């Protein structure tokens, strides 16, 4: 009789621990790929498990004529049918000096002209604002080959 009671309680306790571990993702860093369209607007953010072993062919079939950048997302996000959507106050780091897919038409030395849309690799100043995957973002810091953004 005790076994019949203790075994389900043990399974319930283990299941609760596993569920709780999945819910605590707000502070973790997640590897992402940023998808930019022909007009250089970041339209989607895709999760990637291992940035070195993702399927570039499948990604290019899903997003033809797109540019792909590596990135890190610190904070929570929601999964959508077209990728992920970062939560407000999440931090996003773009690695502008690395091509995620060979053959991308990505120019790290592009200059920012007033009225231009966001172009990965532009010369940024902290405080600049633009849209990233249907969310507003603000430049927090610019370092060699990296742009740090805060989602608003």
C-alpha positions in Angstrom: 0.0 0.0 0.0 2.8 2.4 0.9 4.5 1.6 -2.4 1.3 2.6 -4.3 1.3 6.0 -2.6 5.0 6.7 -2.6 5.7 5.8 -6.2 3.2 8.4 -7.7 4.4 11.0 -5.2 8.0 10.4 -6.3 7.0 10.7 -10.0 5.1 13.9 -9.3 8.0 15.4 -7.4 10.5 14.6 -10.2 8.1 15.9 -12.8 7.7 19.2 -10.9 11.5 19.6 -10.7 11.8 19.1 -14.5 8.9 21.5 -15.3 10.4 24.1 -13.0 13.8 23.8 -14.7 12.2 24.5 -18.1 10.4 27.6 -16.9 13.6 29.3 -15.6 14.9 30.5 -18.9 14.8 34.2 -18.4 18.4 34.6 -17.2 20.0 32.2 -19.7 21.8 33.1 -22.9 20.4 31.5 -26.1 22.2 31.2 -29.4 20.2 32.7 -32.2 20.4 33.5 -35.9 19.1 36.9 -37.1 17.4 36.9 -40.5 17.7 40.2 -42.5 15.7 40.7 -45.7 16.9 42.4 -48.9 16.3 45.9 -47.5 18.5 44.9 -44.5 15.7 44.9 -41.9 15.9 42.1 -39.3 12.7 40.3 -39.9 13.0 37.1 -37.9 15.1 35.6 -35.1 15.6 31.8 -35.2 16.9 29.5 -32.4 20.0 27.5 -33.1 21.3 24.8 -30.8 24.9 24.7 -32.0 25.9 27.6 -34.3 28.5 25.5 -36.1 26.2 22.6 -36.9 22.9 24.2 -38.1 21.4 23.3 -41.5 22.3 26.2 -43.8 20.5 24.7 -46.8 17.2 24.4 -44.9 17.6 27.9 -43.5 18.1 29.3 -47.0 15.1 27.4 -48.3 13.0 28.9 -45.6 14.4 32.4 -46.1 15.5 32.8 -49.7 17.7 35.8 -50.5 18.2 36.6 -46.8 21.3 37.6 -44.9 22.0 35.6 -41.7 23.9 36.9 -38.6 25.0 35.2 -35.4 23.6 36.5 -32.2 23.1 35.9 -28.5 19.8 36.5 -26.7 19.9 37.1 -22.9 16.4 37.0 -21.4 13.1 35.4 -22.1 11.4 34.9 -25.5 8.2 33.6 -27.0 8.1 31.0 -29.7 6.2 32.0 -32.8 5.5 30.2 -36.0 8.0 32.4 -37.8 10.8 32.1 -35.2 11.0 33.7 -31.8 10.0 37.1 -30.3 12.2 38.4 -27.5 10.5 39.7 -24.3 10.9 43.3 -23.3 14.1 44.2 -21.6 15.9 41.2 -23.2 19.5 41.9 -24.4 20.5 40.9 -27.9 24.1 40.8 -29.1 24.7 40.9 -32.9 28.0 39.6 -34.2 28.5 41.8 -37.2 31.9 40.5 -38.2 30.9 36.9 -38.8 28.9 35.4 -41.6 26.5 32.7 -40.5 25.9 31.4 -44.1 28.7 31.4 -46.7 28.1 33.8 -49.6 26.0 36.3 -47.6 26.1 39.8 -49.1 27.1 41.4 -45.8 29.4 44.4 -45.7 30.8 45.1 -42.2 32.0 48.6 -43.2 28.7 50.0 -44.3 28.0 53.6 -43.1 24.8 54.9 -41.5 23.1 57.7 -43.3 20.2 59.6 -41.8 16.9 58.0 -42.9 18.5 54.6 -43.6 17.1 51.4 -42.2 19.1 49.2 -39.9 22.0 47.6 -41.9 24.0 44.9 -40.0 27.5 46.3 -39.8 26.6 50.0 -39.7 28.5 52.3 -37.5 26.3 52.6 -34.4 26.2 55.1 -31.6 24.6 54.1 -28.2 21.1 55.3 -28.2 20.2 54.6 -31.8 16.8 52.9 -32.2 15.4 50.6 -34.8 13.1 47.6 -35.3 14.2 44.0 -34.7 11.7 41.3 -35.6 8.6 43.5 -34.9 10.1 44.9 -31.7 11.8 48.2 -30.9 15.5 48.0 -30.0 18.0 50.5 -28.7 21.8 50.3 -29.1 23.5 49.9 -25.7 27.1 49.4 -26.7 29.2 49.0 -29.8 32.5 47.0 -29.7 34.7 45.4 -32.3 32.4 43.2 -34.4 29.6 43.4 -31.8 26.5 45.5 -31.3 24.6 45.1 -28.0 20.9 45.9 -28.1 18.2 46.2 -25.5 14.6 45.2 -26.6 12.0 47.8 -25.6 
